[in-house]
Amino acid sequence: MTSQISPTSVEPDTRDDVRDALGRHYTIRSSRVIDLNVFKVRVSSNVADFAGYAFYTRFASPEEACAYEIVFVDLDRDPIDPALIEPLVDQGYRADRFRAGSYITHHFGPPAHLVTRGDRIYVFGRELERTLWPYFTKRLLTDFAVDHGLVHLKAAAFVQPQGATLLFGRQKAGKTVFLTQACAAGARFLSNTHVLTDGETVHGVPSAMRVRKGPGFDQLIASGQLEKHLDASEYRLDPDLVFGREGIAGATVRNLCVIDYNPDRPPCFDEIDAEPFTAFLDLFACAPGAYGLKDDMFAHLDNDFYRYSAAFTEMKQRMSDLVGGARRFYINADMLDPAVRGRTLARLAEQ
């Protein structure tokens, strides 16, 4: 299934005051169009081997229309006097956080200057790959969802013939192990971290998976199929390559699951009512709460209280409708046990 959403595109030759003022001070040395399924984003950098591209697995041709454009300017590669940048910098919460080297939630790095001009964003600083996946991907997915009547959820997802299963949970709850074991057993990969939902349809957001040594991944790491990721303790897993078949773009939602693996607690596969399930998703899955993007969403809607309130109310209603129309489970299961894995996947596939 392919997305029918048609986002507007950023024209690469559109003039703006940022490029007019600073363009002669830096040189673009790399550029790639990243395919996020429902839209594409052009990422350019003055660094030839920009490390941020490693977060993604699907790229489009340079001529493809893009919904957004991000230009990363590393000030070690092309030094620019901060006095030239400061008059152009955004005013507001996120720009202030970037200046302090705090990008979003627990992601930190060197101070950076954030400059937004419509759907084109400039970032001036150092080690800017730290911002691309942790902040910008989340922000742009949320912006796009708000503009197109979708819901951006923090979720992994796979597809069986009966439909899609979305996986939610706290950090280190076992979602990645659950997902990889399901796909190794024959399910189709849909997404590891982000999904956009449109009624009963879920659209996956393709990306590389970051995995660490442990029972669920030691064999894959030892096989040599995985290369090192940006963090020395992490390896990069390309789902399309490792699972031996290309993932799919979207599917009809069948199951919503909160994964909470804990070997010290009794295993369970419990059906959950809609109200407590929605309460969990409010802060653990719905993007503004899960990623701390409420200020960004407010700014995206021109700091208009009425637009923000209406958009957030609609988002919550769409999420509630999704929860109400799917089967809901709370699961504590050891997916590395073949027998448990088989029973769990069979339950999810039941008519």
Secondary structure, DSSP 8 states (H G I E B T S, - for coil): -----------TT---HHHHHHGGG----EEEEEE-SS-EEEEEESSTT-GGGGG---EE-TTS--SEEEEEEETTTS---HHHHGGGS--SHHHHHHHTTEEETTEE-S--EEEEETTEEEEEESSTHHHIIIIIIHHHHHHHHHHHT-EEEE-EEEEETTEEEEEE-STTSSHHHHHHHHHHTT-EEEESSEEEEETTEEEE----EEE-SSTTTHHHHHTT--EE-SSTT-EEE-HHHHTSS---SEEEEEEEEEE---TTS--EEEE--HHHHHHHHHHHTBHHHHTT-HHHHHHHTTT-HHHHHHHHHHHHHHHHHHHHTSEEEEEE--TTSHHHHHHHHHHHH--
